[in-house]
Structure formats: structure tokens, C-alpha cells
Amino acid sequence: MTGLPNSSNIDMPINPNRFSAYLNAAESHVAAAEPVAMRGRLTRLAGLVMEAVGLKLPMGSTCTIIQEHGDDVDAEVVGFANDRLFLMPTSDVSGLLPGALVLPGEAPTSPPAFNQTSSPHHPWRRATDRTRHLPMGDGLLGRVVDSNGHPLDHQGSLINTQFRPLRGRPINPIDREPISQVLDTGVRAINALLTVGRGQRIGLFAGSGVGKSVLLGMMARYTTADVIVVGLIGERGREVKEFIETILGAVGRARAVVVAAPADTPPLLRMQGATYATAIAEHFRDQGKHVLLLLDSLTRYAMAQREIALAIGEPPATKGYPPSVFAKLPALVERTGNGLNGHGSITAFYTVLAEGDDQQDPIADSARAILDGHFVLTRALAERGHFPAIDIEQSISRVMHSIVDTKQDENARKLRMLYSRYQQNRDLINLGAYVAGSDPLVDKSLALFPRIEAFLQQGMLECASAGESISALNQLVE
């Protein structure tokens, strides 16, 4: 810089005013200088995984791959090895070329209030916060969005929403309010025999085609909750519209948020859809509201993580599932439940697909261990036209005994015992080989079984409140 002291006049006294002017000039030059943007290059694309060099980003960071022709590709950091980053795309990768420019941050669809950089492609790139932010708030009620928060219902842009981090901070389990209040689901068999508490996490274990989506729709319409969040993860695209219009209905949709990530979306977006639905539920819970979270399905979420883990080289373990899958499941489930000191709650129902109706499937077995109860829907009941096809012998609610009175608990135990005794002797009864009077308990179950079966069945448009269900149970048993 001209005018600064040099070797010929270094011993001369420095004028403080001139030195201050030099310093101010230097600060102006630094402030006006263009910041150095971190850039990387795409070196490999194989299957679902891309590799990039030249960037150092933490796990879970977002980045954008620039294409000279065509739309840019958003990706997320899913692993690294030495100086290589493993990226998983969240959009179509058609047209990518070797050596493509990789920039940190995601390409926003509108100019958000974030720090600006000098990228000619994305002038509003996030400079300091590289975690993914998605819209949340009351403006989501009644809307259908994808895993990135983009509307799918052709009702215009989202309003009255704020961009918030996708991954929230876990709650200290000591600070959670214990489950003490009964949740009315509107389903008689659940209210009477498998009572659910507000803030409980339940798994719906079923094979394909036994009515789990219909049961979810019944609970979405009839459950006493302020907000309903539905995550349709990895299911058939046809079922999304069918669930929204036919099963959920206009009444249920008015207070619901639907996050749809069908089976044809990339695995990263399927996982993000489940995380986004959970984050939305957390947002409303933190406002003091009681939220019902319906996630269909937890198995598809695990399968998406398996695809990612195997693609980046993680070794398979149990039935082809890498260990990271069994670490992701409790991390997702534990975000639900009661809030701090009774401040809001999330009651969650997760569907778990039992392959071939095998209840010992590794995902089903793992989910059963981390949830607060499991309702098993069996194909045998569905084939007999028994809906909802809940097998009360295999199903259990782990908090029921602590939230219901002694009379209901005792009568529920009696009805389950009568139902079980009839099922044990069903073949003898059908063949006419059972002799009346041989077993008084079988005689009683045989006399009451038509009424028991009618009690357990319910139409999808029929609502049975908790009070009505308990009254019907007491009359049936006593």
C-alpha cells in the first residue's frame, strides 16, 4: 500500500493520524473484498452415491452440484473417507458430468434472509448455517407437501410458515411428563381393550392388504387431538390421493398436515419425509398442542436407510440390514412423546410391515422393543371380514394398566381370556367334537362369542367414543 513506512524511513516517527488513515484504508479494502467461496468437484457417480473432493463439510450438510445445462442437483453429505465426501442426491442426476462444480448449501426457491455469497448460480446460498431448514407453522394445516416442503395439492404457495431446522434437539427423558391421560381414538377395540395414553408410541404390525391404512384413517378422523400429522413414506403413489380424499376425508384433512414421499422418490427424500413429519409434530407440540402423528411406514424408512448405508459401503448385518438402520429407528421414535412438564404431546402410530406376516422380521422385532405397545393386524381376521383386523391376543398397550381404572382393566382381562379360550377350541367347536359342560369357561366363551366378535368389529365410518366403548365392555362381560 502506498505511503506506508519503508526501510529508508523506518526510524522516523510515525504520524498517528496518517497511521489511522492507513488502517482505515486497509479495513475498507478487506470489507470490499469478495469472500472466498468453498468449491469442490464431482469425481465419481456410481449408483446412488456421488463422491466429491475439495470440500470439508460435516455429516448431514447440504450442497448443490452445478450443471451447465439443466437443473442443478441438490445433495446431502452421508459419509466421507479421507478427503472424499460421499453425497446422496435428492433430485434427478441425469446430465451430470465428471468434474461438475459442487457448492455448499442448497439452492433456495426464493430469496431467504440468509447471508449472501457471490455465486453467480445461487446468490442466496446459506453461508453459515448448512443444516436443512423447511417450512413449519399453522400455514401447513390442510395442506399436502413433499419432503422438501413444496406443496403438492395445487392450492398455491405456503403462507404463515417459518423456515426452521429439520432436526430438533432431544428432550431429557427426566423432564418429560409421564403418560397419565387416556387418548380417545374413536375405535372401540382400542379404547376398551388396548387403551392408549396421550404421548404414547404405538406400532401397527401388519402385512399388506389387511386394513392398516383404513385404521389410520379412522384414528385420524376420530382421535381427540389438536393437530394431526400424517407421513406417507415409501408407499404407492396411488395411495396418497386415496388416503387423503377417501380415508382421511375433508373433516380429518382440515386439521391435518400430510407429508408425502412415495416409493419412487430417492431414499434420502423418503428418510427426510419421515424426519420432516416428526419435526412438524415437534413444532406444534412446542406450542402446547396435542398432536397425533401417523407414520406409514416405519419399515419403508428403515429400507431407505438400508439403501443408503449399503451404497456407501456399510456391511450388512441382520437379514441384509446394516447396523446404522437399528440406530436410526430409536433416534426417530424418541423424538415423539410428551413435552416438557406437560407442555404439549405427540402420540405416534407407526405402521410396521411384517414381510409374509412374519412377526420376527428384524425391523418388526426392533420396533417392538422401542415402542410403548404394538397392535397386530392379522390376515386371518381380514379374510373373515373382521375389521379392524386387530388380534387382541397378540396386541398389547404397555401403559394401559397405569391409566385406566381397576374395573376396566379387570373386564378387559376377562374378555381377552374368553376370546383366547374360544380360539384355542375353535377347531373342536367347528367340527362338533366339543361336548358342552366339559369346560365352564369354554361354555361361557361359546355363548358370548357372537357378541364379542360384534364388539370387536367396527365400520370405517362409525365412531365409538371412549365412554361408549368402556360401557359396552362392562355390559358384555358382566
N, C-alpha and C positions, 0 to 999 in steps of 0.2 A: 504494500500500500504506500503510495507516495506521501512524503512528508514525515514518515516515521524516523526516529533516530537511527543512524547507521554507525559503522565502525569509526568514521572520521570525527564524529561529534558526540561519541558516547559519553565522554566525560563532561559534556556541557550540561548545565542544569536544565531540567525538563519543565516547560511551562505547564502548570496543571490544567489550564483552560484548553491548551492545544491537545494535551493527552486525553482529556474528556471528549473532545471533538472526535479524535481518532477512534476512541472506544465506541462512541455513538454510531459513527460511520460503519464500524465493523459489525455492530449488532444489527444495523439496518440491512447490511449485505446478507447476514445469516438468516434474518427473518424473511427476506425476499427470495432466498434460495429455494429451489424446487426440492422437496423431500425425496430421498432415495426409496423407491418402491421395491419391495421384495418380489422377485420374479423367479420362477422355476421353469423347467422344460419337461415335457412329457417324453418319457423314454421307452415305455412299454405298455401295451394293452393286450391282455390275454383273458378271454372270458369276461368275467365281471370285474376284474381288478385292473387298475392302472397304476403305473409307477412313475414318479416324478423325482427329479433331482434339482438342487439349488434352493430349496425351501426348508425351513425348520419351523414346523407347526405342531402344536400339541394334538393329542388324540381328540377326535370329535370336532376339530376345526372345519370350517367350510372353505372352499376355494372354487375358482371358476377357471375353466380351460377355454381359452380364446380360439375361435375358429375364424379363419379368413373369409370363408364362405359358409353361411348357415348360422344357426343359433348357437350361442355359447353353451357349454355343458357345465352344470353345477355338480360338485362332488364333495365328498366328506372324507376326512382322514380316518382310516380304520386300522392303521398299523404302520410300522416303519422298521427298517433294517439298515443299520449304519446311516449313510446319508440318503437313503432312498425312502420316499414316502409311498405308502400304499393307499390309493384312493378308490372309493366306490362311487360310481355315478348315480345321480338321482334323476337323470333325464336321458334321452336318446343319445348314443355316442356315434351315430352314423356321420361320416365325413371327417372324423378326427385324423390328423396327420402326425407322423413322428416329429418330435421337436416342438409341438404346439406350446404356446405360452401358457403358464399356469400362474394365476394371481391369487393371493389370499383373500378371503371374503366371498360372499355370494352376490350375484347380480340382482339388485332390487328391481321391483317392477315400477316403483315410483320413488321420487327423491326423498328419502327419510332424513331425519335430523341427526345424521351421524357426521363424524369428521370426514372431510373430503380429501381425496388424493388426486393426483394428476393423470390417472389412467385415461387415455383417450376413449377406451371402450366403456368403462363404468365409472363415471365421475363421482358417484355417490357411494363408493365402496367403504365398508366399515374398516377403520384404521386401527382401532384399539380393541374393540370387542368382536372376537371372531366366533363366539358361540351363536347358534342359530336362534333368532327371535321370530315368533309367529304371532298373529293377531289373536287376542283374547278379550273377552268382555261381553256385556249384555247384547251387543250387536250380533253375536253369533246365534242367539236364541231363534229357533225356527229355520235355521239355515243348514245347508249341506255343503261341506267343504272337503278338499282333498288334504293330503298330508302336509302340504305347504301353505295351507290356509287360503287357497284360491277357491272361490265359490263354484259349485257345480250345479246349482239349482236355477240358473238363468234369472235370478232376481236382482241383478245389479251388484255393485261393489259393496263391500262390508262397510258399515258406518258404526260409530260409537264403539270402536275397539281400540286397543293399545297393543303395541308390539312388546312382548315380554319373553324372557328366556324360556327355552323349551324344557330345560332340565332344572327343576327346583331343588332346594336344599332339603335333606331328610329331616324328619321330626324326631327328636329324642323320645324313645318309647316311654320313658318315665313321665314325660309331660303330656302324653295322650290321655284323653278322657276315657275311662273304661266303658265297655259296651253295657248299657243298662236299660235302654229303651227299646221297645218292640217296634219293628217296622212292619206296617200293613202292606202286603204285596198284592192283595186282591185275589190271590189264588188259595182256595180252601185247603188243599192238601199241605201247602207250605205253612199257612197261618196256624193250622191246628196241630200238625204233627212234626213240622220242621221249622219252627218259629225262628225268624231272622231278626237280629238286633241291628239297630242303626249304627253303621260303622263297621259291619261285618264283611268279610271277603269270602264269597261262596263260589265253588266250581260246579258248572253244569257238565257232567260227563256223559257223552253220548256218541254213538256212531252217526253216520249220515242218514238223513231222512226219517228221524224219529220225533220231530216236532220241537227241537230246541229253539229255533227261530220264532216259532209261534209262541212258545212260553216266554221268551224275551219280550215279544210284543205285548203280551198280556200284562207283564210286570211294568213295562214302560207306560201303559195306559192307566193302570190302576194303583200303582205304588204311590204312597203319600210322600212325595219329595218335591222340593222347590225347583230343582233343575235336573234334567236327565241328559246324560252324555252317552252317545252310542258310538262305538268304534267298530266299523265293519272292516276287518283286517283279513286280506287274503281270500275272501270269498268270491263266488262267481259274480261277474258284473251285473247279470240279470237280477240277482237277489237284492242288489242295492235299491233299485227303484221299487221292487216288490215289497221290501221291508218298510220303506218309507211311506208308500201310498196305501198299501193293503194292511200290513201288520201293525205299523206304528199308528197310522191314521192321523187325521187333522188335529184331534184333541191332544194326542201324545206329542205330535210334532211341534205344537205351539210353545211348549216349554222345554224343547229338546234341541241339542246340538248333535249333528251327525257328521262324523269324520269317516270318509270312505277311502279305502286303499285296496282296490280289487286285486285279484290274483295276477293280473297282467302288469302290475306296477313293479319296478325294481325292488329287490329285497330290502334295500336301505329305506325306501319310502314306506314299505309295509311296516318295518320296525318303527319308523318315525311316526306313522299314523297312530300306533298304539301309544307311543310316548306323548304325542300331541293330545290325544283324547284324555290321557291321565293328567296332563298339565292344565287343560281346560277345567277338568273337575277340581283340581287343586286351587285354581284361581277363584272359582265360585265358593269353594269351601272356606277359603281365607276371608271371604266376605261375610261369613257367618251363615251360609246357606247349607241346607241338607241336599246332597247330590246323590243321584243314583247313576252309577257307571255300569254300562253294559258293554262288554268287550267280546266280540265274536270274530276270531277266536284266539285264545292263548296259544294253541298249537301252531297256528299259522305264523304267529310272532316268533315262536321257537324255531320253526322251519326256516324263516327268513334269516335268523341269526346263524343257523347251521350253514346256509348257502354262503354267507359272508365269511364265516370262520374257515370253512373248507377251501374257499377260493384264495385266501391269503396264506394257506399252508398249515393251519392248525390241525393237529392229528385227531382223527375221530376216536371216540371212546365207546359209550354205551349205544349200541344199535346205530352207529353212524353219527351220533350227536357229539360234537366236541365239548370239552368241559366248560367253555365260556357260555354255552347255552344255559346250563344249570346255574350259572352265576347271574345271568341276565334276568331270569324269571323272578327270583325274590326281590331283586332291585326294582323291578317294575311294580310288583304286587304290594310291597311295603310302603309305597308312596300313597296308598289309599288308606282309609280308616278314619277314625275320629281325629279332629283337630286338637289344638292346644286348649286344654281346660274347657272342653265342651263348645269351643268356638267353631261351629260347622262340622260337617261329617261327609264322608264318601262311603256309601255302601256299594260294593262292587260285586258283579256277577261275571265270571269268566267262563266261556264255553271251552271245553277241552274235548278234542276229537279222539275217541278211542278207536284206533285202527282195527277194523274187524271186530268191534265191540270188545277188544282186549283191554281190560282194566289194568293190566300190568305193563302197558306201554310206558316207556321211560318218562315221557313228558307227563302222562296222567299220574304216574306214581310220584313224580317230583311235585306236581301241583297239589296233589292230595296232602302232601306233607307240609306245605307252606300256607295253605288256605285254612279258613276257620270253619270249614264244613264242605260237604260235597253232596250234590243231588245227582243220582244216577238215573238216566232215562234209558230204558231197555227196549230192544226191538220186539221182544215177545209181547209186551203190553201194547206197543204201537200196532202190531199185526192183528191184535184182537180188537182194535178200535178203541182202546183205552187211552184217552188223552185228558190231561197231560200224562205222558207215559213215565211218571216218576215211580221208581221201585222203592217203596218205603222201607223195605228190608235192608237194602244196601246203602240207603241215604242217611245222612246224619247232619245235624246242626250242633256244632260244638259249644255254642253259648246258650242254647235253649234252656237248659236246666237252671241257669242263673238269671233269666229274665222273665220267666213265666211263674205263675203260682203253682202250689203243690197239686191242686185238683187237676189242672190241665195237664201237668206233667204225668200224673198217675193215669189219667184216662188215655193219654196218647200212648203210654206204655202198654196199656191193656189192649187197645185197638191193634197196635203193631203185633202183639203176641197172638191175637185171634187171627189176624191176616196171615202171619207166618205159619201157624198151625194148619190152617186150611191149605196153604200152598204145599206144605210137606205131605199132605194126604190127598192132594188133588187127583193123582192118577187112580188111587183106590176108589175115590168117590165117583169119578167119571166111569170107571168100569163096573160100578155097582158092587164092589167087593167089600166096601166098608159096612160093618154091622152097627146099626145105631145102638148107643148105650155103651160101646166099648171104651170110649174116652169122652167124659163130660165136656172137656174143653173143645174137642173136635165137634161134638154135637152143637155146642153154642156157636162156634165159628160157621158151621154149616147152615145154621138158622139165620145168622146175621150177615152172611157173606154178600147176598144181593144188595143189601143196604150199604154195606161197607164199600162195595165196588161203585155204587152210585155216589157215595160221599166223596170218593177219591177222583171221580171224573168231573170235568167242567168244560163248558163250551168256551171258545176263544172270545166271544162277545159277552160272556157272563162274568160279573164281578161279585166276589164273595168277600165281604169285609172281615176284619179280624174278629169282631164281636159275633157276627153271624157264624163264622167258622167254628169258634170255640163253643157256642151254644149248640150247634149241630153235633159236634163231637160228644158233648156231655149227654145229650139226649140219646145218641146212638149207643154209647157204652153203658149208660146207667139204666 
